Amino acid sequence: MTLLAAPEAPAQATEKRKPSTTKRLFGLLLPYRGKLVVIGLLAVVSIGLNLLGPILLGRATDLIFTGLVSRTLPAGATEEQILAQLRDQGKDTLANVISTVDVVPGQGVDFPSLGQLLLVILGLYLIGSVSMLVQGRIVANIVQHAVYRLREEIDAKLTRLPLAYFDRNPRGEVLSRVSNDVDNLQRTVQLSIGQMLTSVVSVVGVLAIMLVISVELAVLVLICVPIALVLAAYISRRAMPKFAEQWQSTGALNAHVEEMYSGHALITAFGRQDQAAREFAERNETMYRSSFSAQAISGLIGPATRFITDLNYVLVAVVGALRVASGSVSIGDVQAFIQYSGMFSRPIIDVANFSGQLQSGIASAQRVFELLDEPEQSPAPSRPATVSPVRGHVEFSRVSFRYVPEKPLIDDLSLTAAPGQLVAIVGPTGAGKTTLGNLLLRFHDLDGGRILLDGTDITAMTREDLRSAIGLVSQDTWLFEGTIAENIAYGKPGATREEIIAAAQAMCVDRFVRALPHGYDTVLDEEHGGLSAGERQLITLARAFLAQPAILLLDEATSSIDTRTEVLIQQAMTSLRAGRTSFVIAHRLSTIRNADLIVVMDQGAVVERGTHEELMAANGFYARLYSA
């Protein structure tokens, strides 16, 4: 198939000190500054209206209390007379309480005023709830868009990462960062915006009102706040490393599960189910311990801060009752203050309880940002060269490459393939044959030397232009979930049905597809629709045939195909290779006897080259391989 080229990486900037994870999280929200301002205003409106509720409820309590007391007093007497009489009778506390409200002796509860006040309270709460609802919808919109952009950034990053990154990182670990960690980060950001903003506005508003009602009681509340915050911060610091371990162990467990699932047949065939189960149990135990430790430590924050705030609640109730008895404040004011005390403590408790999720989200964010900070493949040239039309002259000039710096793999290799030539690359396992094809596709960058396409250094071209000229069929048959026709057409977007069928007929695909109930519309799932390994490989060959690239790179492309079918494919590919340069990497030397040039590799170097007859006559390394 013709490879889809990855988008080119932007030029790498000079390494700078990376911002903290928290700053980068906030950076995700910067494009939505306008909406964040609207959220802030809605928070002020909803919290402000809710804060008026306790004051008005306190007034309602005073109205009821005043009415009940006034009804028991003799009509016609003044408030001053009533207070003096009570003090003469030694009822100073009752006199102090009555002095805080406006009594009208002989008059009962003013129900019309009470009803109006309750309607106002209901209206305030209703408007505040609607404002909070709108705020929640805007928050959800911002977070979903921000995470949508983050996923796009991750997807683009994955296309810019070098192949070496995927070689050293298990697939399940990468998937865990892309899915589990991003989902956890999303929950954290959504809770952060709503929780943090609402908490700040609520605390500031409540504190201002409490200071107006009673400075003494407000100071009493403020004494407990630093204690609760210091305690929460101490526990959070202890929990953070555990959350990091939790998500690392989650990635390791996902990698193991993915590996066991994809290799289920082999595990069963070799009777290694017990070992796989033991390894799963070990990783699961590690994840359990780290998760339990993280949740257990962070779970201490809520009870600890709640104990402090409950203690504060008791102190406020006791001191408030004493202030009522002394006539300093009314019963309604104390009732309102107790409510405000709870409203002041609730955001602190909520933030403390949320800190566990926050630590977990930051741990996930670190893993996501680690992925985004991975070194990318070398950038495209600012003025890329183009080769049009591509004739297919390929030259490896003194090429050197190594996966590990201290272990050379390919060293000072030179090779030329003329247009239309069939070049077979053979050699023992580990000789560097597949690596040579990967270097031509620029899956890896060279450590030394050059590779030229029609006289142009491939590093001067964009990867997209280079790979669009090369058709790759590897021994790993990759098919995506879709119909057989769609899988074949992947090599040529927009291909007609007739072109798909013609490619399938040329590569011996048509004969078994016709036998399927839905033919070319058969959907291939994760089990590939019951197709054999050989049939799947034939589909990938049809894909390459349809693409009609200038250069063919066949890496053990017929390894899973029976000998008779391979003979038919070789005949079909003879016409396909006409005018095209073809590189065939093969272990079965009988399949490349008709190659124009056979290159024999051993330990990363070309040890022999020539036609089959020339190499057999030389009675060297190739002859020994062929005889073996």
WOQUI-V732688 format. One record per backbone hydrogen bond with DSSP energy under -1.0 kcal/mol. NH is the residue of the N-H (numbers start at 1). CO is the residue of the C=O. E is the energy in kcal/mol with one decimal. If there is no record, write none. Layout:
# WOQUI-V732688
nh=NH co=CO e=E
nh=NH co=CO e=E
This chain:
# WOQUI-V732688
nh=24 co=20 e=-2.2
nh=25 co=21 e=-2.1
nh=26 co=22 e=-2.3
nh=27 co=23 e=-2.0
nh=29 co=26 e=-1.4
nh=32 co=29 e=-2.0
nh=33 co=30 e=-1.3
nh=36 co=32 e=-2.2
nh=37 co=33 e=-2.0
nh=38 co=34 e=-1.8
nh=39 co=35 e=-2.5
nh=40 co=36 e=-2.3
nh=41 co=37 e=-2.4
nh=42 co=38 e=-2.6
nh=43 co=39 e=-2.4
nh=44 co=40 e=-2.3
nh=45 co=41 e=-2.4
nh=46 co=42 e=-3.1
nh=47 co=43 e=-2.7
nh=48 co=44 e=-2.5
nh=49 co=45 e=-2.5
nh=50 co=46 e=-2.0
nh=51 co=47 e=-2.3
nh=52 co=48 e=-1.2
nh=56 co=52 e=-2.2
nh=57 co=53 e=-2.9
nh=58 co=54 e=-2.4
nh=59 co=55 e=-2.0
nh=60 co=56 e=-2.2
nh=61 co=57 e=-2.4
nh=62 co=58 e=-2.4
nh=63 co=59 e=-2.3
nh=64 co=60 e=-2.3
nh=65 co=61 e=-3.0
nh=66 co=62 e=-3.2
nh=67 co=63 e=-2.4
nh=68 co=64 e=-2.6
nh=69 co=65 e=-2.5
nh=70 co=66 e=-3.1
nh=71 co=67 e=-1.9
nh=72 co=69 e=-1.1
nh=73 co=70 e=-1.2
nh=77 co=74 e=-1.3
nh=82 co=78 e=-2.1
nh=83 co=79 e=-2.5
nh=84 co=80 e=-2.3
nh=85 co=81 e=-2.4
nh=86 co=82 e=-2.3
nh=87 co=83 e=-2.2
nh=88 co=84 e=-2.2
nh=89 co=85 e=-1.6
nh=90 co=87 e=-1.4
nh=91 co=86 e=-2.8
nh=95 co=91 e=-2.0
nh=96 co=92 e=-2.6
nh=97 co=93 e=-2.3
nh=98 co=94 e=-2.6
nh=99 co=95 e=-1.8
nh=100 co=97 e=-1.2
nh=101 co=98 e=-1.6
nh=106 co=70 e=-3.2
nh=107 co=104 e=-2.4
nh=111 co=109 e=-1.7
nh=114 co=110 e=-2.3
nh=115 co=111 e=-3.1
nh=116 co=112 e=-2.3
nh=117 co=113 e=-2.2
nh=118 co=114 e=-2.3
nh=119 co=115 e=-2.2
nh=120 co=116 e=-2.2
nh=121 co=117 e=-2.2
nh=122 co=118 e=-2.5
nh=123 co=119 e=-2.6
nh=124 co=120 e=-2.5
nh=125 co=121 e=-2.5
nh=126 co=122 e=-2.2
nh=127 co=123 e=-2.6
nh=128 co=124 e=-2.6
nh=129 co=125 e=-2.3
nh=130 co=126 e=-2.3
nh=131 co=127 e=-2.4
nh=132 co=128 e=-2.0
nh=133 co=129 e=-2.3
nh=134 co=130 e=-2.5
nh=135 co=131 e=-2.3
nh=136 co=132 e=-2.4
nh=137 co=133 e=-1.9
nh=138 co=134 e=-2.2
nh=139 co=135 e=-2.4
nh=140 co=136 e=-2.4
nh=141 co=137 e=-2.2
nh=142 co=138 e=-2.6
nh=143 co=139 e=-2.7
nh=144 co=140 e=-2.5
nh=145 co=141 e=-2.1
nh=146 co=142 e=-2.7
nh=147 co=143 e=-2.8
nh=148 co=144 e=-2.1
nh=149 co=145 e=-2.3
nh=150 co=146 e=-2.0
nh=151 co=147 e=-2.7
nh=152 co=148 e=-2.0
nh=153 co=149 e=-2.3
nh=154 co=150 e=-2.5
nh=155 co=151 e=-2.8
nh=156 co=152 e=-2.6
nh=157 co=153 e=-2.2
nh=158 co=154 e=-2.5
nh=159 co=155 e=-1.3
nh=160 co=157 e=-1.0
nh=163 co=443 e=-1.2
nh=165 co=162 e=-1.3
nh=167 co=163 e=-1.5
nh=168 co=164 e=-1.6
nh=174 co=170 e=-1.9
nh=175 co=171 e=-2.6
nh=176 co=172 e=-2.0
nh=177 co=173 e=-1.6
nh=178 co=174 e=-2.1
nh=179 co=175 e=-2.5
nh=181 co=176 e=-2.5
nh=183 co=179 e=-2.5
nh=184 co=180 e=-2.4
nh=185 co=181 e=-2.4
nh=186 co=182 e=-2.3
nh=187 co=183 e=-2.0
nh=188 co=184 e=-2.0
nh=189 co=185 e=-2.6
nh=190 co=186 e=-2.4
nh=191 co=187 e=-2.3
nh=192 co=188 e=-2.4
nh=193 co=189 e=-2.4
nh=194 co=190 e=-1.7
nh=195 co=191 e=-3.0
nh=196 co=192 e=-2.4
nh=197 co=193 e=-1.4
nh=198 co=194 e=-1.7
nh=199 co=195 e=-2.4
nh=200 co=196 e=-2.6
nh=201 co=197 e=-2.3
nh=202 co=198 e=-2.5
nh=203 co=199 e=-2.8
nh=204 co=200 e=-2.4
nh=205 co=201 e=-2.5
nh=206 co=202 e=-2.8
nh=207 co=203 e=-2.4
nh=208 co=204 e=-2.0
nh=209 co=205 e=-1.9
nh=210 co=206 e=-2.7
nh=211 co=207 e=-2.1
nh=212 co=208 e=-1.4
nh=213 co=209 e=-2.3
nh=214 co=210 e=-2.9
nh=218 co=214 e=-2.1
nh=219 co=215 e=-2.6
nh=220 co=216 e=-1.7
nh=221 co=217 e=-1.8
nh=222 co=218 e=-2.4
nh=223 co=219 e=-1.5
nh=228 co=224 e=-2.0
nh=229 co=225 e=-2.5
nh=230 co=226 e=-2.8
nh=231 co=227 e=-2.1
nh=232 co=228 e=-2.3
nh=233 co=229 e=-2.6
nh=234 co=230 e=-2.2
nh=235 co=231 e=-2.0
nh=236 co=232 e=-2.3
nh=237 co=233 e=-2.0
nh=238 co=234 e=-1.3
nh=239 co=235 e=-1.6
nh=240 co=236 e=-1.9
nh=243 co=239 e=-1.9
nh=244 co=240 e=-1.9
nh=245 co=241 e=-2.1
nh=246 co=242 e=-2.2
nh=247 co=243 e=-2.1
nh=248 co=244 e=-1.8
nh=249 co=245 e=-2.7
nh=250 co=246 e=-1.7
nh=251 co=247 e=-1.9
nh=252 co=248 e=-2.1
nh=253 co=249 e=-2.3
nh=254 co=250 e=-2.5
nh=255 co=251 e=-2.3
nh=256 co=252 e=-2.0
nh=257 co=253 e=-2.6
nh=258 co=254 e=-2.7
nh=259 co=255 e=-2.1
nh=260 co=256 e=-2.7
nh=261 co=257 e=-2.5
nh=262 co=258 e=-2.5
nh=263 co=259 e=-1.8
nh=264 co=261 e=-1.4
nh=267 co=263 e=-2.5
nh=268 co=264 e=-2.4
nh=269 co=265 e=-2.6
nh=270 co=266 e=-2.4
nh=271 co=268 e=-1.0
nh=272 co=267 e=-2.7
nh=276 co=272 e=-2.6
nh=277 co=273 e=-2.6
nh=278 co=274 e=-2.4
nh=279 co=275 e=-2.6
nh=280 co=276 e=-2.4
nh=281 co=277 e=-2.6
nh=282 co=278 e=-2.5
nh=283 co=279 e=-2.4
nh=284 co=280 e=-3.1
nh=285 co=281 e=-2.6
nh=286 co=282 e=-2.3
nh=287 co=283 e=-2.5
nh=288 co=284 e=-2.6
nh=289 co=285 e=-2.8
nh=290 co=286 e=-2.3
nh=291 co=287 e=-2.7
nh=292 co=288 e=-3.1
nh=293 co=289 e=-2.5
nh=294 co=290 e=-2.4
nh=295 co=291 e=-2.8
nh=296 co=292 e=-2.9
nh=297 co=293 e=-2.5
nh=298 co=294 e=-2.4
nh=299 co=295 e=-2.0
nh=300 co=297 e=-1.4
nh=301 co=298 e=-1.3
nh=304 co=300 e=-2.1
nh=305 co=301 e=-2.6
nh=306 co=302 e=-2.6
nh=307 co=303 e=-2.1
nh=308 co=304 e=-1.6
nh=309 co=305 e=-2.5
nh=310 co=306 e=-2.9
nh=311 co=307 e=-2.2
nh=312 co=308 e=-2.0
nh=313 co=309 e=-2.1
nh=314 co=310 e=-2.1
nh=315 co=311 e=-2.1
nh=316 co=312 e=-2.5
nh=317 co=313 e=-2.2
nh=318 co=314 e=-2.5
nh=319 co=315 e=-2.8
nh=320 co=316 e=-2.6
nh=321 co=317 e=-2.1
nh=322 co=318 e=-1.9
nh=323 co=319 e=-2.1
nh=324 co=320 e=-2.0
nh=325 co=321 e=-2.3
nh=326 co=322 e=-1.5
nh=327 co=324 e=-1.2
nh=328 co=323 e=-2.3
nh=334 co=330 e=-2.0
nh=335 co=331 e=-2.8
nh=336 co=332 e=-2.6
nh=337 co=333 e=-2.8
nh=338 co=334 e=-2.8
nh=339 co=335 e=-2.0
nh=340 co=336 e=-2.8
nh=341 co=337 e=-2.8
nh=342 co=338 e=-2.0
nh=343 co=339 e=-2.6
nh=344 co=340 e=-2.6
nh=345 co=341 e=-2.1
nh=346 co=342 e=-2.5
nh=349 co=345 e=-2.6
nh=350 co=346 e=-3.1
nh=351 co=347 e=-2.8
nh=352 co=348 e=-2.3
nh=353 co=349 e=-3.0
nh=354 co=350 e=-2.5
nh=355 co=351 e=-1.1
nh=358 co=354 e=-2.7
nh=359 co=355 e=-2.8
nh=360 co=356 e=-2.3
nh=361 co=357 e=-2.9
nh=362 co=358 e=-2.5
nh=363 co=359 e=-2.2
nh=364 co=360 e=-2.1
nh=365 co=361 e=-2.8
nh=366 co=362 e=-2.4
nh=367 co=363 e=-1.5
nh=368 co=364 e=-2.3
nh=369 co=365 e=-3.0
nh=370 co=366 e=-2.0
nh=371 co=367 e=-1.5
nh=372 co=368 e=-2.1
nh=373 co=369 e=-1.6
nh=374 co=371 e=-1.1
nh=377 co=160 e=-2.6
nh=385 co=460 e=-3.4
nh=394 co=417 e=-2.3
nh=395 co=452 e=-2.3
nh=396 co=415 e=-4.0
nh=397 co=450 e=-3.2
nh=399 co=413 e=-3.3
nh=400 co=448 e=-2.4
nh=401 co=410 e=-3.1
nh=407 co=404 e=-2.5
nh=409 co=401 e=-1.8
nh=410 co=401 e=-2.7
nh=413 co=399 e=-2.6
nh=415 co=396 e=-2.4
nh=417 co=394 e=-3.3
nh=421 co=418 e=-2.2
nh=423 co=582 e=-3.5
nh=424 co=597 e=-3.0
nh=425 co=584 e=-3.1
nh=426 co=599 e=-2.7
nh=431 co=428 e=-1.6
nh=436 co=432 e=-1.7
nh=437 co=433 e=-1.3
nh=438 co=434 e=-2.2
nh=439 co=435 e=-2.2
nh=440 co=436 e=-1.7
nh=441 co=437 e=-1.7
nh=443 co=438 e=-2.9
nh=447 co=400 e=-2.5
nh=448 co=400 e=-1.5
nh=450 co=397 e=-2.2
nh=452 co=395 e=-2.9
nh=453 co=456 e=-3.0
nh=454 co=393 e=-3.6
nh=456 co=453 e=-1.8
nh=458 co=451 e=-2.5
nh=460 co=457 e=-2.0
nh=461 co=458 e=-1.2
nh=466 co=462 e=-2.3
nh=467 co=463 e=-2.8
nh=468 co=464 e=-1.7
nh=469 co=466 e=-1.2
nh=470 co=467 e=-1.1
nh=471 co=551 e=-3.2
nh=472 co=1 e=-3.5
nh=473 co=553 e=-2.3
nh=484 co=522 e=-1.3
nh=485 co=520 e=-2.3
nh=487 co=483 e=-2.0
nh=488 co=484 e=-2.1
nh=489 co=485 e=-2.5
nh=491 co=488 e=-1.4
nh=492 co=489 e=-1.8
nh=495 co=492 e=-1.7
nh=500 co=496 e=-2.1
nh=501 co=497 e=-2.5
nh=502 co=498 e=-2.4
nh=503 co=499 e=-2.2
nh=504 co=500 e=-2.3
nh=505 co=501 e=-2.6
nh=506 co=502 e=-2.1
nh=507 co=503 e=-1.6
nh=508 co=505 e=-1.2
nh=509 co=504 e=-3.2
nh=510 co=504 e=-1.2
nh=513 co=509 e=-2.0
nh=514 co=510 e=-2.2
nh=516 co=513 e=-1.6
nh=519 co=516 e=-1.0
nh=521 co=518 e=-2.3
nh=522 co=519 e=-1.7
nh=524 co=482 e=-3.5
nh=528 co=525 e=-2.0
nh=530 co=527 e=-1.2
nh=531 co=528 e=-2.0
nh=536 co=532 e=-2.3
nh=537 co=533 e=-1.9
nh=538 co=534 e=-1.9
nh=539 co=535 e=-1.6
nh=540 co=536 e=-1.6
nh=541 co=537 e=-1.8
nh=542 co=538 e=-2.4
nh=543 co=539 e=-2.0
nh=544 co=540 e=-1.8
nh=545 co=541 e=-2.6
nh=546 co=542 e=-2.4
nh=547 co=543 e=-1.5
nh=548 co=544 e=-1.2
nh=551 co=469 e=-2.1
nh=552 co=581 e=-2.9
nh=553 co=471 e=-3.1
nh=554 co=583 e=-3.2
nh=555 co=473 e=-2.8
nh=556 co=585 e=-2.7
nh=559 co=556 e=-1.5
nh=561 co=558 e=-1.3
nh=566 co=562 e=-2.3
nh=567 co=563 e=-1.9
nh=568 co=564 e=-1.6
nh=569 co=565 e=-2.5
nh=570 co=566 e=-2.6
nh=571 co=567 e=-1.7
nh=572 co=568 e=-2.1
nh=573 co=569 e=-3.0
nh=576 co=572 e=-1.2
nh=577 co=573 e=-2.5
nh=580 co=577 e=-2.9
nh=581 co=550 e=-1.5
nh=582 co=421 e=-2.7
nh=583 co=552 e=-3.1
nh=584 co=423 e=-2.8
nh=585 co=554 e=-3.4
nh=586 co=425 e=-1.5
nh=589 co=587 e=-1.2
nh=591 co=588 e=-1.8
nh=592 co=589 e=-1.3
nh=595 co=592 e=-1.5
nh=596 co=422 e=-1.0
nh=597 co=422 e=-2.0
nh=598 co=610 e=-2.9
nh=599 co=424 e=-3.6
nh=600 co=608 e=-2.9
nh=601 co=426 e=-2.9
nh=602 co=605 e=-2.4
nh=604 co=431 e=-1.8
nh=605 co=602 e=-1.2
nh=607 co=600 e=-2.6
nh=608 co=600 e=-1.3
nh=610 co=598 e=-1.5
nh=615 co=611 e=-2.5
nh=616 co=612 e=-2.3
nh=617 co=613 e=-2.3
nh=618 co=614 e=-1.6
nh=624 co=620 e=-2.0
nh=625 co=621 e=-2.2
nh=626 co=622 e=-3.1
nh=627 co=623 e=-2.4
nh=628 co=624 e=-2.0
